[in-house]
């Protein structure tokens, strides 16, 4: 009886483990550069939102004006955000205040659009201005 219970537990564990793999759409390498008024964006975030809203967005970091991540195929609306210090360190908070400096037309009201394809090369430079 005990060996039967162990066998059932083992079988159940194997079935559950089989269902724990990665799922969802295939993702493809996407990379590029991001500049603002001719200067590399030191750090920020980039989000590739499916234009038709059919899948979750893919997001990554911008470091030293460059980004690299994996994104599902299709037409995407791109949102780019970055912030910077605006003054002296606040002694109470222990940090300087920060402000978002990328205009809304590149993030919450983005007009940036690309198409990610399985064949690539999926390299998209973004030269943003005021």
Phi, psi and omega per residue, in radians:
X1 nan -0.772 -3.118
X2 -1.116 -0.710 3.134
X3 -1.173 -0.542 3.084
X4 -1.159 -0.730 3.123
X5 -1.135 -0.730 3.117
X6 -1.110 -0.726 3.130
X7 -1.085 -0.743 3.115
X8 -1.139 -0.721 3.117
X9 -1.116 -0.728 3.107
X10 -1.118 -0.778 3.125
X11 -1.074 -0.761 3.127
X12 -1.110 -0.728 3.117
X13 -1.077 -0.757 3.132
X14 -1.127 -0.704 3.109
X15 -1.128 -0.750 3.125
X16 -1.155 -0.712 3.135
X17 -1.129 -0.606 -3.138
X18 -1.124 -0.490 -3.128
X19 -1.568 0.102 -3.054
X20 -1.761 0.263 3.122
X21 -1.329 3.056 3.093
X22 -1.274 2.462 3.120
X23 -2.329 3.087 -3.135
X24 1.829 -3.086 -3.078
X25 -1.211 2.691 3.062
X26 -1.119 2.572 3.128
X27 -2.112 2.555 -3.036
X28 -2.161 2.606 -3.134
X29 -1.108 2.317 3.082
X30 -2.308 2.384 -3.136
X31 -2.650 2.956 3.102
X32 2.917 -2.884 -3.126
X33 -2.159 2.719 3.069
X34 -2.346 2.103 3.056
X35 -2.105 2.687 3.056
X36 -2.275 2.077 -3.068
X37 0.902 0.731 3.063
X38 1.473 -0.076 -3.122
X39 -1.932 2.454 3.086
X40 -1.028 2.349 3.060
X41 -1.256 2.053 -3.046
X42 -1.105 -0.746 3.067
X43 -2.766 2.557 -3.122
X44 -3.107 -2.857 -3.138
X45 -2.279 2.554 3.056
X46 -2.257 2.361 -3.105
X47 -2.244 2.282 3.075
X48 -1.831 1.876 -3.091
X49 -1.731 2.207 3.067
X50 -0.994 2.240 -3.100
X51 -1.041 -0.564 -3.107
X52 -1.659 0.033 3.119
X53 1.186 0.332 -3.043
X54 -1.397 -0.209 -3.081
X55 -2.585 2.874 3.088
X56 -1.196 2.720 3.110
X57 -1.248 2.789 3.040
X58 -1.976 2.299 -3.064
X59 -2.264 2.675 3.096
X60 -2.680 3.058 -3.118
X61 -1.686 2.588 2.978
X62 -1.812 2.186 3.126
X63 -2.342 2.143 3.139
X64 1.048 0.567 3.112
X65 1.406 0.132 -3.117
X66 -2.215 2.632 3.054
X67 -2.420 2.710 3.108
X68 -2.752 2.185 3.127
X69 -2.772 3.122 3.106
X70 -1.937 2.331 -3.016
X71 -2.341 2.500 3.072
X72 -1.201 2.683 -3.102
X73 -1.238 2.674 3.052
X74 2.258 3.133 3.111
X75 -1.340 2.340 -3.057
X76 -2.257 2.513 2.922
X77 -1.708 2.254 -3.053
X78 -1.805 2.305 3.084
X79 -2.072 2.274 -3.114
X80 -2.171 2.268 3.104
X81 -2.280 2.622 3.052
X82 -2.803 2.634 3.072
X83 -2.348 2.915 -3.128
X84 -2.575 2.817 3.107
X85 -1.183 2.549 -3.096
X86 -2.064 -0.062 -3.109
X87 -3.003 -2.790 -3.111
X88 -1.310 2.776 3.105
X89 -1.126 2.249 3.067
X90 -1.368 2.052 -3.079
X91 -1.083 -0.520 3.138
X92 -1.279 -0.798 -3.101
X93 -1.454 -0.412 -3.139
X94 1.350 0.251 3.138
X95 -2.641 2.787 3.084
X96 -1.420 2.567 3.064
X97 -1.077 2.657 -3.113
X98 -2.182 2.664 3.072
X99 -2.347 2.560 3.027
X100 -1.390 2.254 -3.074
X101 -2.026 -0.064 3.099
X102 -1.475 2.187 -3.111
X103 -1.032 2.646 -3.097
X104 -1.001 -0.472 -3.123
X105 -1.156 -0.153 3.083
X106 -1.919 -0.021 3.120
X107 -2.374 -1.668 -3.030
X108 -1.066 -0.455 3.097
X109 -2.093 0.642 -2.979
X110 -0.986 2.401 3.016
X111 -1.943 0.161 -3.130
X112 -1.476 2.222 -3.134
X113 -2.380 2.442 3.083
X114 -2.453 2.932 3.007
X115 -2.187 2.098 3.105
X116 -1.568 2.223 -3.117
X117 -2.109 2.615 3.090
X118 -1.043 -0.545 -3.101
X119 -1.374 -0.295 3.127
X120 1.290 -2.914 0.141
X121 -1.390 -0.225 3.066
X122 0.967 0.823 3.061
X123 -1.955 2.056 -3.030
X124 -2.214 1.910 3.032
X125 -1.488 2.463 3.096
X126 -2.150 1.958 3.130
X127 -1.846 1.691 -3.046
X128 -1.628 2.606 3.096
X129 -2.362 2.869 3.085
X130 -0.996 nan nan
